[in-house]
Amino acid sequence: MPGIDARLIEQMRDAFAALPDPMRTVFLHVVDGLDYAEIASRLVIDIAEVERLFAEAIIAINRRLAEDDIADKRPGNGANRVSTLLHRCKRRLGFR
């Protein structure tokens, strides 16, 4: 994947900002490197709920990017694409 342009950064920010609060919170904790058990403990929810919220966040971000023709639309590739984009530009998105 070549360099990340300003348009992509803005679309990633928009996609993240559009997440409902529980999804956004779990997503941020995962990005910060916490494991699911630690996130569940901090948020006082089940690990299964952490998994569900994170999966839904990835799906929502990928759909949002797909609307803008950014995400790879091949089946089964969305989470990998979002994860790769996130790790390549997380500092520019304001994540640690």
C-alpha positions as CSV (number, residue, x, y, z in Angstrom):
1,M,0.0,0.0,0.0
2,P,1.6,3.3,-1.1
3,G,1.8,6.3,1.1
4,I,-1.3,7.5,2.9
5,D,-2.7,10.8,1.7
6,A,-4.6,13.5,3.6
7,R,-7.9,12.4,2.1
8,L,-7.6,8.9,3.5
9,I,-6.6,10.3,6.9
10,E,-9.7,12.5,6.9
11,Q,-12.0,9.6,5.9
12,M,-10.5,7.4,8.6
13,R,-11.1,10.2,11.2
14,D,-14.7,10.6,9.9
15,A,-15.3,6.8,10.0
16,F,-14.0,6.6,13.6
17,A,-16.0,9.6,14.7
18,A,-19.1,8.1,13.4
19,L,-18.8,5.0,15.6
20,P,-21.3,4.8,18.6
21,D,-19.5,5.5,21.9
22,P,-19.2,1.8,23.1
23,M,-17.6,0.7,19.8
24,R,-15.3,3.7,19.7
25,T,-14.2,3.1,23.3
26,V,-13.4,-0.5,22.7
27,F,-11.7,0.3,19.4
28,L,-9.5,2.9,21.1
29,H,-8.5,0.4,23.8
30,V,-7.6,-2.2,21.2
31,V,-5.5,0.4,19.3
32,D,-3.8,1.3,22.6
33,G,-2.7,-2.4,22.8
34,L,-4.9,-3.6,25.6
35,D,-6.1,-7.2,25.3
36,Y,-9.7,-8.1,25.4
37,A,-9.7,-9.3,29.0
38,E,-8.2,-6.1,30.2
39,I,-10.7,-4.0,28.2
40,A,-13.6,-6.1,29.6
41,S,-12.3,-5.6,33.1
42,R,-12.0,-1.8,32.6
43,L,-15.4,-1.4,31.1
44,V,-17.1,-4.0,33.3
45,I,-18.4,-6.1,30.4
46,D,-17.9,-9.6,29.1
47,I,-15.0,-10.5,26.9
48,A,-17.6,-11.6,24.3
49,E,-19.0,-8.1,24.3
50,V,-15.6,-6.6,23.7
51,E,-15.1,-9.0,20.8
52,R,-18.5,-8.1,19.4
53,L,-18.0,-4.3,19.7
54,F,-14.6,-4.4,18.2
55,A,-15.8,-6.6,15.3
56,E,-18.7,-4.2,14.7
57,A,-16.4,-1.2,14.8
58,I,-14.1,-2.8,12.1
59,I,-17.2,-3.6,10.0
60,A,-18.6,-0.1,10.4
61,I,-15.3,1.6,9.5
62,N,-14.8,-0.6,6.5
63,R,-18.3,0.1,5.2
64,R,-17.8,3.8,5.7
65,L,-14.5,3.7,3.8
66,A,-16.1,1.5,1.1
67,E,-18.7,4.2,0.5
68,D,-15.8,6.5,-0.4
69,D,-14.1,3.8,-2.5
70,I,-11.2,3.5,0.0
71,A,-11.7,0.1,1.5
72,D,-10.9,-3.1,-0.3
73,K,-14.3,-4.6,-1.2
74,R,-13.3,-8.2,-1.5
75,P,-15.1,-10.5,0.9
76,G,-13.2,-11.3,4.1
77,N,-10.6,-8.6,3.6
78,G,-12.2,-5.7,5.4
79,A,-10.7,-6.2,8.9
80,N,-7.2,-6.7,7.5
81,R,-7.5,-3.6,5.4
82,V,-8.8,-1.4,8.2
83,S,-6.2,-2.9,10.6
84,T,-3.4,-2.2,8.1
85,L,-4.6,1.4,7.5
86,L,-5.0,2.0,11.2
87,H,-1.5,0.9,12.1
88,R,0.0,2.8,9.3
89,C,-1.7,6.1,10.2
90,K,-2.7,5.9,13.8
91,R,-0.4,8.7,14.9
92,R,-1.8,10.9,12.2
93,L,-5.3,10.0,13.3
94,G,-4.5,11.2,16.8
95,F,-4.1,7.7,18.4
96,R,-1.0,7.0,20.5
